Amino acid sequence: ATTGTPMTVRVHFRVDKPVEDPVFGLAFHHESGAHIAGPNSFSGGLRTGRPQGEGHVDFAMDPLLLQPGAYVVTAAAVDSTQAHVYDFRDQAFALHVQPGPRSDPRGLIVMPGSWSLASRTNDTRTEALR
């Protein structure tokens, strides 16, 4: 994966006994141990219905805002109340992020935003500084 470019995490599943509206979740931890984020299908607005058989769920990021470094990813499937765990793979997947067009050596994520400047002209002060 590369900072600033699109990335999709795909979680494969196999349903032996159908359940109503399972929630799929991820957790991203930096190599330092810091928990970066924990997105899930419910908070992302995806209603999963009643999946059957084999399939997958995707979590797409465009752009990937993680800074270069080593991360581990947790994947989980829980019931719609998020109280019963069907499957939980704690920090089981390695993710290595390479520098990209939006990389910055400071911090763990790229924080999108915009800058603006407003300034009031004060003629006396402006003259004194010249």
SULQUI-V192848 format. One record per residue. N is the residue number from 1. RES is the residue in three letters. PHI is phi in radians with two decimals (* if undefined). PSI is psi in radians with two decimals (none if undefined). BURIAL is 1 if it has 9 or more other ideal C-beta (glycine too) atoms within 8 Angstrom, else 0. Layout:
n:res:phi:psi:burial
N:RES:PHI:PSI:BURIAL
N:RES:PHI:PSI:BURIAL
//
This chain:
n:res:phi:psi:burial
1:ALA:*:2.67:1
2:THR:-2.29:2.28:1
3:THR:-0.94:2.34:1
4:GLY:1.54:-0.06:1
5:THR:-1.98:2.86:1
6:PRO:-1.17:2.57:0
7:MET:-2.58:2.44:1
8:THR:-2.15:2.30:0
9:VAL:-1.75:2.15:1
10:ARG:-1.93:2.22:0
11:VAL:-1.97:2.06:1
12:HIS:-1.51:2.55:0
13:PHE:-2.45:2.78:1
14:ARG:-2.34:2.15:0
15:VAL:-1.77:2.06:1
16:ASP:-1.52:-0.62:0
17:LYS:-2.33:1.97:0
18:PRO:-0.96:2.47:0
19:VAL:-2.25:2.75:1
20:GLU:-1.55:2.20:0
21:ASP:0.86:0.99:1
22:PRO:-1.13:2.66:1
23:VAL:-1.91:2.26:1
24:PHE:-1.84:2.34:1
25:GLY:-2.36:2.75:1
26:LEU:-2.26:2.73:1
27:ALA:-2.41:2.36:1
28:PHE:-1.97:2.15:1
29:HIS:-2.09:2.36:1
30:HIS:-1.33:2.74:1
31:GLU:-1.00:-0.39:0
32:SER:-1.32:-0.18:0
33:GLY:1.80:-0.22:0
34:ALA:-1.13:2.28:0
35:HIS:-1.42:2.05:0
36:ILE:-1.52:-0.85:1
37:ALA:-2.84:2.79:0
38:GLY:-2.46:1.15:0
39:PRO:-1.20:2.62:0
40:ASN:-2.47:2.84:1
41:SER:-1.12:-0.59:1
42:PHE:-1.15:-0.92:0
43:SER:-1.18:-0.38:0
44:GLY:-1.45:-0.01:0
45:GLY:1.54:0.15:0
46:LEU:-1.62:2.09:0
47:ARG:-1.67:2.11:0
48:THR:-1.55:-0.16:1
49:GLY:1.19:-2.26:0
50:ARG:-2.31:1.31:0
51:PRO:-1.10:2.56:1
52:GLN:-2.32:2.68:0
53:GLY:1.18:-2.50:0
54:GLU:-1.76:2.60:0
55:GLY:-2.99:-2.89:0
56:HIS:-2.66:2.79:0
57:VAL:-2.22:2.41:1
58:ASP:-1.96:2.48:0
59:PHE:-2.08:1.93:1
60:ALA:-1.78:2.35:0
61:MET:-2.12:2.19:1
62:ASP:-2.53:1.68:0
63:PRO:-1.66:2.87:1
64:LEU:-1.23:2.17:1
65:LEU:-1.78:0.04:1
66:LEU:-1.25:2.42:1
67:GLN:-1.31:2.83:1
68:PRO:-0.96:2.44:0
69:GLY:2.72:-3.05:1
70:ALA:-1.83:2.35:1
71:TYR:-2.31:2.81:1
72:VAL:-2.16:2.56:1
73:VAL:-2.09:2.36:1
74:THR:-1.81:2.47:1
75:ALA:-2.19:2.47:1
76:ALA:-2.55:2.68:1
77:ALA:-2.28:2.20:1
78:VAL:-2.31:2.96:1
79:ASP:-1.34:3.07:1
80:SER:-1.14:-0.37:0
81:THR:-1.51:-0.16:0
82:GLN:1.10:0.43:0
83:ALA:-1.78:-0.52:0
84:HIS:-1.86:2.20:0
85:VAL:-1.65:2.15:0
86:TYR:-1.51:-0.71:0
87:ASP:-2.70:2.51:0
88:PHE:-2.60:2.03:0
89:ARG:-2.00:1.58:0
90:ASP:-1.27:2.06:0
91:GLN:0.80:0.77:0
92:ALA:-1.63:-0.16:0
93:PHE:-2.20:2.25:1
94:ALA:-1.47:2.48:0
95:LEU:-2.35:2.08:1
96:HIS:-1.91:2.12:0
97:VAL:-1.85:2.24:1
98:GLN:-1.71:2.74:0
99:PRO:-1.08:2.54:0
100:GLY:-2.50:-2.90:1
101:PRO:-1.12:-0.38:0
102:ARG:-1.92:0.29:1
103:SER:-1.26:2.63:1
104:ASP:-2.56:2.32:0
105:PRO:-1.22:-0.05:0
106:ARG:-1.84:2.31:0
107:GLY:1.53:3.12:0
108:LEU:-1.78:-0.37:0
109:ILE:-2.32:2.79:0
110:VAL:-1.50:2.25:1
111:MET:-1.88:1.81:0
112:PRO:-1.16:2.64:0
113:GLY:2.97:3.14:0
114:SER:-2.31:2.61:0
115:TRP:-1.85:2.57:0
116:SER:-2.55:2.75:0
117:LEU:-2.31:2.31:0
118:ALA:-2.13:2.40:0
119:SER:-2.46:2.40:0
120:ARG:-1.74:2.24:0
121:THR:-1.35:2.25:0
122:ASN:-2.13:1.82:0
123:ASP:-0.99:-0.70:0
124:THR:-1.12:-0.85:0
125:ARG:-1.14:-0.71:0
126:THR:-1.03:-0.73:1
127:GLU:-1.14:-0.69:0
128:ALA:-1.18:-0.50:0
129:LEU:-1.46:-0.25:0
130:ARG:-1.36:none:0
//
